[in-house]
């Protein structure tokens, strides 16, 4: 490597549009040598879903081709020929090239960021960090936000985002439609006579076939099936995916975003998160495209605002929570849960219909929308007293869009309330009534199990619920249950726990 060149490190989840990459560099591409490496250590850190590995590896290889076409010199290390872990390979490359400067986009993984910083210090390199185009706001903005009040509320953050970015606000900075959120209007069950369109499934990538075979061979013990890969893995494919959502599903996204159905996997959701989380799309262009679409066709405001809130609000908020509170979340076990998951949580034969459907869908697609994740999987893991780190591992393994900055706050904060309420104002738990109300699942014996787990949890943590004015009615409702009903459902819950969870070792 020519020592006059600067090294530009590109990670597998930083495949940002090349134009945006170039905008973050003060000099032309001829002054940088790009280092990219597939990392077996990463691939085996968790039993990541096979389709997640296919997406990242295929996208990385295609991105390297695009970098070369744009004029960059690219050093690329693939799994087949790698002879050392990522950090060691990077160190060797930098040392052999007598590199003086390392440039990189902000690293979201805090442990990996620490390793990159330490390596630069060890080798005496000047390190330059490029603000990530994968987010709308800077880390410093969120840091400032956390110091503005004692309570960390997404709604307040989202309002500031809308005003600062000028999204769906009038000249006075007030929300279009007179309110900041239309979430209360977006909680309808999918009508029987309404069938959402299927997502497109054919996307070209010159490397896809070889990567699918590689993943199927090397990671056969991981969840999912590489051969059923259905995601776009190029910038062009991601843009087509976005366009399909805007034209086919955005208008009806809002009303049914919380619905669940056996008839459709994706409803009217965008399923953009895997593409956003590895950089194939950026949030600013996604929001801009949605707003342009709304200028040309009638997109109901609750649908448009609901979609914007996911991108500009929740996604940015979760990133900020991870960067500022991840250690606290990882090491807090508010409920003192210590059970482990039994095998049925991976095979999808627990006997609880909504849970089995969510597990089987995640296994097949590497994806569920937010309600199965939150109100089915996380809810039931919480009611079953599963250790928070075991829940986090399951979510990291099963979803294509999984990253530590995504799953940490979503699992520990929202899904489990195991952090004690850093940002969530209450635990998100429910019995069978909510699941039936929002879906087309049929009532069955599984309802007794879910209701038993729900009321058992409330009974066990009675003091917590009685001490919260918003939740104090729940223990009172439990006390009104008929004794025979209580006995039946509590017995069903205990039987489920004995069959499908593992007690902590004494």
Buried (B, 14 or more C-beta within 10 A) or exposed (E): BEEEBBBBBBBBBBBBBBEBBBEBBEEEBEBBBBBBBBBBEBBBEBBBBBBBBBBBBBBBBBBBBBBBEEEBBBBBBBBEEBEBBBBEBBBEBBEEBEBBBBBBBBBBBBEBBEBBBEBBEEBEBEBBBBEBBBBBBEBEBBEEBBEEEEEBBBBBBBBBBBBBBEBBBEEEEEBBBEBBBBBEBBBEBBEEEBEBBEBBEEBEBEBBEBBBEBBBEBBEEBBBBBEBBBBBBBBBBBBBBBEBBBEBBBBBBBBBBBBBBEEBBBBBBBBBBBBBBBBBBBBBBBBEBBBEBBEEEEBBBBBBBBBBBBBBBBBBBBBBBBBBBBEEBBEBBBBEBBBBBBEBBBEBBBBBBBBBBBBEBBBBBBBBBBBBBBBBBBBBBBBBBBBBBBBBBBBBBBBBBBBBBBBBBBBBBBBBBBBBBBBBEEBBBBBBEBBBEBBEBEEEEBBBBBBBBBBBBBBEBBEBBBEBEEBEEBBEEBEEBEEEEBEBBBEBBBEBBEEBBBEEEE
